[in-house]
Amino acid sequence: MKATGKVSIAILIFISLISIFAPFLSGYDPDRIDLDSMKEPPNSRHLFGTDNKGRDIFSRILYGGRISIGIAVTAALLSMGIGLVIGLCSGYFGGKVDIAIMALVDLILSFPALLLAIGISVIFPPGIYTVMIAIAAVGWAPFARLIRGYILTLRGDLFIEAEKALGNSDLRILFVHLMPQCFPLLLVMIGLKLGGYLLTEASLSFLGLGAQPPTATWGSMISANRAYISSAPWMVIFPGLMIAVTVLCFNIAGDSLKDRYGYPLRFS
């Protein structure tokens, strides 16, 4: 793996760890309102300053990272699981099953992902689980198409015929022999998609469709403080910087994984 990929993964681990251990690293309650400390610039007491309600921005960024990154990772795992199962079935069984599934995949991919996620989020009450569902409902289609294409290349291999000759069921062939070979592809795909999922979560939170106040996420912090970007820019710069750095690291790590596992393992 390239050095840039290793550095990006190290940064992502660092951001994840400080978010997980936020209660031990932040000296303030992220939701505590202190009207005597409103809109303080970064200083020795408040490392990233305070917002318009006197809440410590550093603490809110740490706690918000748990939700923002957690939603992105959970949505990626849900998308991967759904897409893996559907892609396996589509590529292996072929015929009408494949045609029906690919028609659904093409339908989903024909819409802009963010707009479709917004539409799904509007249907359900706003909140963390709604964002996860919306991202996963949109995100499984690329996984399914990728896995389906790879399974099509394996379907005619001799080991499939050998497994059938031994009397193994289709389910055993799918989930015991074919599914493990998809893991390198899935690892690369998740690495490439996580940055986009984090941006989608931030966008939905910015629009008020994600976690509701006073719960902090990076996107909601930008939305709540955007009116003060001229008078108190630190209120928007720091959460925006966290989004930018995290997404950049996800993308670099994904590209590094692609370079390393660009050619998936074949059955041997």
C-alpha positions in Angstrom: 0.0 0.0 0.0 1.2 3.5 -0.8 2.5 5.8 1.9 -0.4 8.2 1.4 -2.8 5.4 1.9 -1.2 4.4 5.2 -1.2 8.0 6.4 -4.8 8.4 5.5 -5.8 5.2 7.3 -3.8 6.4 10.4 -5.6 9.7 10.3 -9.0 8.0 10.0 -8.1 5.7 13.0 -7.1 8.8 15.0 -10.3 10.7 14.2 -12.4 7.6 15.0 -10.6 7.1 18.4 -10.9 10.6 19.5 -14.6 10.5 18.6 -15.1 7.2 20.5 -13.3 8.5 23.6 -14.9 11.9 23.4 -16.2 11.8 27.0 -12.6 11.5 28.3 -11.1 14.1 25.9 -13.6 16.9 26.0 -13.9 19.0 29.1 -17.4 20.2 28.4 -20.9 18.9 27.9 -21.5 19.3 24.1 -25.1 20.3 24.7 -24.5 22.6 27.7 -25.6 26.2 27.0 -23.5 28.9 28.5 -24.7 32.4 27.6 -21.7 34.0 29.2 -19.4 32.4 26.7 -21.3 33.1 23.5 -19.3 33.2 20.2 -15.9 33.1 21.9 -13.0 32.8 19.4 -10.6 29.9 19.8 -8.7 30.3 23.1 -7.0 28.3 25.8 -10.3 27.4 27.5 -12.2 26.6 24.3 -9.8 25.2 21.7 -12.1 25.7 18.7 -14.1 28.5 20.3 -17.8 28.5 21.2 -21.0 28.8 19.2 -23.9 31.2 19.4 -25.2 29.5 22.5 -21.9 29.2 24.3 -21.4 25.5 23.6 -17.9 24.3 23.2 -17.3 23.5 19.5 -14.4 21.1 20.1 -16.6 19.0 22.3 -19.4 19.1 19.8 -17.1 18.1 17.0 -15.8 15.1 18.9 -19.3 13.9 19.8 -20.6 14.8 16.4 -17.9 12.6 14.8 -19.3 9.6 16.6 -22.6 10.1 14.8 -21.4 11.3 11.4 -18.8 8.5 11.0 -21.0 5.9 12.7 -23.9 6.6 10.2 -21.5 6.5 7.2 -20.0 3.1 8.3 -23.3 1.6 9.3 -24.9 2.7 6.0 -21.9 1.2 4.1 -22.2 -2.1 5.8 -26.0 -2.2 5.2 -25.5 -1.3 1.5 -22.8 -3.9 1.2 -24.9 -6.7 2.8 -27.9 -6.0 0.6 -25.9 -5.5 -2.5 -23.9 -8.7 -1.9 -26.9 -10.9 -1.5 -28.8 -9.4 -4.5 -25.7 -9.4 -6.7 -24.9 -13.0 -5.9 -28.4 -14.1 -6.8 -28.6 -12.0 -9.9 -25.2 -13.2 -11.3 -25.6 -16.8 -10.3 -29.2 -17.6 -11.3 -29.3 -15.3 -14.4 -32.4 -15.4 -16.6 -35.5 -13.6 -15.5 -34.1 -13.1 -12.0 -31.1 -11.3 -13.4 -33.3 -9.2 -15.8 -35.7 -8.1 -13.0 -32.9 -7.3 -10.5 -30.9 -5.3 -13.1 -34.0 -3.4 -14.1 -34.4 -2.3 -10.5 -30.7 -1.5 -10.1 -30.8 0.6 -13.3 -33.9 2.4 -12.1 -32.2 3.4 -8.8 -28.9 4.4 -10.5 -30.8 6.6 -13.0 -31.7 9.0 -10.1 -29.2 11.4 -8.5 -28.2 9.6 -5.3 -28.5 12.6 -3.0 -32.0 13.6 -4.4 -33.2 10.1 -4.0 -31.8 10.0 -0.4 -33.6 13.3 0.3 -36.8 11.9 -1.0 -36.6 8.8 1.2 -35.7 10.9 4.2 -38.7 13.1 3.7 -41.0 10.1 3.9 -39.9 9.1 7.4 -39.5 11.2 10.5 -36.1 12.9 10.6 -33.4 11.2 12.7 -30.3 9.1 12.7 -32.0 5.9 11.6 -33.8 7.6 8.8 -30.5 8.8 7.4 -29.0 5.3 7.6 -32.1 3.8 5.8 -32.0 6.5 3.1 -28.3 6.0 2.4 -28.5 2.2 2.4 -31.6 2.3 0.2 -29.7 4.2 -2.4 -26.2 2.7 -1.8 -26.9 -1.0 -2.3 -27.3 -0.7 -6.1 -23.6 -0.1 -7.1 -22.6 -3.0 -4.8 -25.2 -5.3 -6.5 -24.0 -4.4 -10.0 -20.3 -4.9 -9.1 -20.9 -8.3 -7.4 -23.2 -9.5 -10.2 -20.6 -8.7 -12.8 -17.9 -10.6 -10.9 -20.1 -13.6 -10.4 -20.9 -13.7 -14.1 -17.1 -14.2 -14.7 -17.1 -17.1 -12.2 -20.3 -18.8 -13.1 -18.8 -20.9 -15.9 -15.7 -22.0 -14.0 -15.0 -25.7 -13.6 -15.2 -25.5 -9.8 -18.9 -24.6 -10.1 -19.6 -27.6 -12.2 -17.6 -29.7 -9.8 -19.6 -28.4 -6.8 -22.9 -29.2 -8.6 -21.6 -32.7 -9.5 -20.9 -33.3 -5.9 -24.6 -32.5 -5.1 -24.0 -29.2 -3.3 -27.0 -26.9 -3.2 -27.1 -23.5 -4.9 -27.1 -21.8 -1.5 -24.0 -23.6 -0.4 -22.2 -22.7 -3.7 -23.3 -19.1 -3.3 -22.5 -18.4 0.3 -19.6 -20.9 0.9 -17.7 -20.9 -2.3 -18.6 -17.7 -4.2 -19.2 -15.1 -1.5 -15.8 -15.3 0.1 -14.2 -14.5 -3.2 -16.1 -11.2 -3.3 -14.6 -9.8 -0.1 -11.6 -8.1 -1.8 -14.0 -6.3 -4.2 -16.2 -5.3 -1.3 -13.3 -4.0 0.7 -12.3 -1.7 -2.2 -15.9 -0.7 -2.8 -16.5 0.3 0.8 -13.3 2.3 0.9 -14.3 4.2 -2.2 -17.9 4.8 -1.0 -17.4 5.8 2.6 -16.4 9.4 1.7 -19.5 9.8 -0.3 -21.7 8.4 2.4 -20.2 10.8 4.9 -20.9 13.7 2.5 -24.5 12.5 2.1 -25.0 12.3 5.8 -23.6 15.8 6.2 -25.9 17.1 3.4 -29.0 15.5 5.0 -28.1 16.8 8.4 -27.5 20.3 6.9 -31.0 20.2 5.5 -32.4 19.2 8.9 -33.3 15.6 7.9 -30.6 14.0 10.1 -30.0 14.0 13.8 -32.2 16.6 15.5 -31.1 19.3 17.9 -29.4 19.5 20.3 -27.6 16.3 19.0 -24.5 17.5 17.2 -23.3 16.2 13.8 -20.8 17.9 11.6 -23.4 18.8 8.9 -25.9 20.1 11.4 -23.3 22.3 13.1 -22.6 23.9 9.7 -26.3 24.4 9.1 -27.0 25.9 12.6 -24.0 28.3 12.4 -24.0 29.3 8.7 -25.6 32.7 9.5 -22.5 33.6 11.6 -19.9 32.7 9.0 -18.9 36.4 8.6 -18.9 37.4 12.3 -17.7 34.1 13.8 -16.2 31.9 11.0 -14.7 29.4 13.4 -18.2 28.0 14.1 -18.4 26.8 10.5 -14.7 26.3 9.5 -13.9 23.6 12.1 -16.8 21.2 11.4 -16.3 21.8 7.7 -12.6 21.1 8.0 -13.4 17.8 9.8 -15.7 16.8 7.0 -13.2 17.7 4.3 -10.2 15.9 6.0 -12.2 12.8 6.8 -13.7 12.5 3.2 -10.3 13.1 1.7 -8.7 10.4 3.8 -11.5 8.0 3.0 -11.0 8.7 -0.7 -7.2 8.3 -0.6 -7.5 5.1 1.5 -10.1 3.7 -1.0 -7.8 4.4 -3.9 -4.9 2.7 -2.1 -7.1 -0.3 -1.5 -8.1 -0.3 -5.2 -4.4 -0.3 -6.2 -3.7 -3.2 -3.9 -6.8 -5.3 -4.5 -7.6 -4.1 -8.0 -7.6 -7.7 -9.3 -9.8 -9.8 -7.1 -8.7 -13.2 -5.9 -9.9 -16.1 -8.1 -10.8 -19.6 -6.9 -7.8 -21.9 -6.7 
